[in-house]
Amino acid sequence: MQPRDQGSNGLSPDSGDGQSTGTRRLDFEGIAQGLVDVVTVVTDFQVAVVSLRVGAKCRRLAASGLVTPRIGLETEYAHWDQLVRPERRRGSIGYVLPPAAETWTDIADPQPTGSEAGNTELGIMLTLLDPDDQVVGFLSVAEPRSGRLPSTRTVQMLELLGRQVQVALVNGHLYDTARQQAETMAELFKVAKTMAQTFELDTIFGGIAHAALARLDVFNLAVLRFAEGKVHIIHSEGSGKYDSEYPHTEISLEGWEAFYDRLSGEGFFLVADTSEFPSMAAYELPHTRSKLLAAHIESGGATVALSAVSERPNAFDADDIAFLRGLVDTTALAVRNAELYDEVRRAAERDSLTGLKNRGVFWREFPELLAVATPNRPLALAVADVDDFKLVNDRHGHFVGDRALEHIADRLIRNTRETDRIYRIGGEEFTILMPDTPVDAALAVMERVRAAVTRSRESLPPLSISTGLAVAPAQGQAGDDLFRAADVALYRAKHAGKDRVMLATEGDQLQHIDGLRPPA
């Protein structure tokens, strides 16, 4: 193995202001490179390598004495951890590495030879620790010039240099963490700004997904809602690398019990390798190899969760978990605000007594349906009024009058289709919009409603309704014209004896109804 020239670190130089080809991160790598270069100069070893722990991997950060530095090479942390054995301990953080092919494969590419003495493949691996004594990386040295095991003094000198590398690694990690936190806060600020500007969940979730996709090594971010014993996927957004259409948008919690319990208890659930959970395959996106779930907890149970999936196993670390757990609380707040807004909006659009849509919603939706009505897809409009409703209130009181209106609203709902829209537009006046409904079908519907009102009274006084019916575009394409035609037909039904359905005739939309209104 031929050592390379000393001094070159294999990185683009920094201009001194940290803004040109070198970034702050490369500057940190330059410090690590300088330290390993010092190691090969002042010690007996010709090769020195610094590797940084990144989750379940170790990434080569700097190397000196190698023909091919291979900066950025990633190997499994578990392989390094196996080399740290008590019987190899030298000093406080050093471990002697005897010759073995599996020992050096990822470090200096040696060939195993005979005894430890006189062997040019001997070396030391020093564990680099953070303030909590957690391993953050390794300094490995090899190719002793003397060909002998290192002396106690050599180990002490290496430990001194290793601690310098350790400080650089910890500082670099702190800086990197601070940078990530700053970027995370910037993304969360964007989400919060979006939340302040709109209650549209798709827009808000889009911002949340963007923040997660930018911060994490994932190809999809999904928002989950737990309700009524089910998992609802209410938003899913991908990076564009793979198809991000989930096979199911609704999953029974029966298959998710173990995951849900973990989520509710710990606030997150990490699947380092999905191959360990084959039961999840039916619910997962293709290419998913690891998964991170973070949940918002209320009353002891998860209510909202974020699901991030990666194509790599072991793709998530503690920082990722902390990030997603912070983001899910923002997500839950957005969901709650949107639900409250929706409740307020529904309350503003609904009649408080009958629960039907009100007059304002009718005049918003009526033109929309009217605009798409054609001779082949006609729109029927029915205007119905309770007969002699004033007498019901006068004789039986307003409590009975309210029950009568609830009864009629119920009969309207029960005897129309799901596609039909029903509104209470006045005290005792209702309208029904029936898309794709020709005259004969509309007459049949309203006759069925009329009969149901008179047949089922539920301990109420006798009730009946009169109805005027008009159909677009045959009897008008303008909303005012069609409504006037149906309204005139309604009052002709009143004058004809009430409790009947009357179809608008030609010219009804041109008439005024003042003279047709029956006396109070």
Protein Blocks (a to p, Z undefined) as FASTA:
>chain_A
ZZddehiaoiacdehlopambcfklmmmmmmmmmmmmmmmmmmbfbdcddddehjaccdf
bdehiablogoiacdfklmmmmmcfklggcjlbccddddfklmmmmnopacdfdfehpak
bccddddddfkopafbdcddehifklpacdfklmmmmmmmmmmmmmmmmmmmmmmmmmmm
mmmmmmmmmmmmmmmmpccfklmmmmmmmmmmmmpccfbdcddddeehiacdfbdcdehl
accbdfbfbdcfklmmmmmmmmmmnopacdfblklmmmlmmmpcehiabdcdddddeehi
afbdcddddfbehkbcfklmmmmmmmmmmmmmmmmmmmmmmmmmmmmmpcfklopacfkl
mmmmmmmmmmmgcfklccdddddddehklmmmmmnojklmmmmmmmmmmmmmmmmcfkbc
cddfbfklccdddehiafklmmmmmmmmmmmmmmmnghpacddddddddddfklojbfkl
mmmmmmmmmmmmmmnngaiaddddehklmpcfklmpccZZ
